[in-house]
Amino acid sequence: EDQVTQSPEALRLQEGESSSLNCSYTVSGLRGLFWYRQDPGKGPEFLFTLYSAGEEKEKERLKATLTKKESFLHITAPKPEDSATYLCAVQSNAGNMLTFGGGTRLMVKP
Amino acid sequence: ETGVTQTPRHLVMGMTNKKSLKCEQHLGHNAMYWYKQSAKKPLELMFVYNFKEQTENNSVPSRFSPECPNSSHLFLHLHTLQPEDSALYLCASSQYGGRTTDTQYFGPGTRLTVL
């Protein structure tokens, strides 16, 4: 059974204080690892897809990396508008189902 | 309209009511999904439709009944719900229907409250 664990559950940062969010996973053949951002009361917004260990992707202040066991979402010099819940999910070779982690709620204070 | 849309955005219903949630995707995708998101829980997959055929039913109670008349539309029919069914119901779509790495795009959700 595929499993995804995200840590920490919540993270408070000062504006400009860089940090990383962790996503640990076990999957029977990784087809893709996905990062989403979710604002309160809204649907998840797609950020990145990572396909294989060693891959990195960047978007503005966000950088996602992938190893064989975990993924990190690095946030450089965050701003208050980066406050949201960040979700990680994996797709296995078994099909198109995604297994989601519990998310990390990020709060960036000005 | 662009992306994935859902209606209504908010719904309050009694336990004896019958209602339906609607999802429409404007992306030309071939797979559609229903998820349930409750407080303090990870997103839970409910149903998957690939090319209009239901391919996954994740042990969902029969009071939830999905319908996919074509690749662009997905419905979730609700009847005799319980208060614990109150949640955010999310629809998503993806291009390939599970044949390869398949990014899912989500709608804004329907906030359901069961009294």
HADDOCK unambig.tbl for C-alpha pairs under 7 A between the chains (distance, minus, plus):
assign (segid A and resid 31 and name CA) (segid B and resid 101 and name CA) 5.50 0.50 0.50
assign (segid A and resid 32 and name CA) (segid B and resid 101 and name CA) 5.79 0.50 0.50
assign (segid A and resid 42 and name CA) (segid B and resid 108 and name CA) 4.92 0.50 0.50
assign (segid A and resid 42 and name CA) (segid B and resid 109 and name CA) 6.30 0.50 0.50
assign (segid A and resid 43 and name CA) (segid B and resid 90 and name CA) 6.70 0.50 0.50
assign (segid A and resid 43 and name CA) (segid B and resid 106 and name CA) 5.73 0.50 0.50
assign (segid A and resid 43 and name CA) (segid B and resid 107 and name CA) 5.52 0.50 0.50
assign (segid A and resid 43 and name CA) (segid B and resid 108 and name CA) 4.25 0.50 0.50
assign (segid A and resid 43 and name CA) (segid B and resid 109 and name CA) 5.67 0.50 0.50
assign (segid A and resid 44 and name CA) (segid B and resid 106 and name CA) 5.95 0.50 0.50
assign (segid A and resid 45 and name CA) (segid B and resid 106 and name CA) 6.85 0.50 0.50
assign (segid A and resid 46 and name CA) (segid B and resid 105 and name CA) 6.60 0.50 0.50
assign (segid A and resid 95 and name CA) (segid B and resid 98 and name CA) 4.92 0.50 0.50
assign (segid A and resid 95 and name CA) (segid B and resid 99 and name CA) 6.96 0.50 0.50
assign (segid A and resid 96 and name CA) (segid B and resid 97 and name CA) 6.51 0.50 0.50
assign (segid A and resid 96 and name CA) (segid B and resid 98 and name CA) 3.95 0.50 0.50
assign (segid A and resid 96 and name CA) (segid B and resid 102 and name CA) 6.59 0.50 0.50
assign (segid A and resid 100 and name CA) (segid B and resid 42 and name CA) 6.09 0.50 0.50
assign (segid A and resid 100 and name CA) (segid B and resid 43 and name CA) 6.05 0.50 0.50
assign (segid A and resid 101 and name CA) (segid B and resid 42 and name CA) 5.82 0.50 0.50
assign (segid A and resid 102 and name CA) (segid B and resid 41 and name CA) 6.26 0.50 0.50
assign (segid A and resid 102 and name CA) (segid B and resid 42 and name CA) 4.46 0.50 0.50
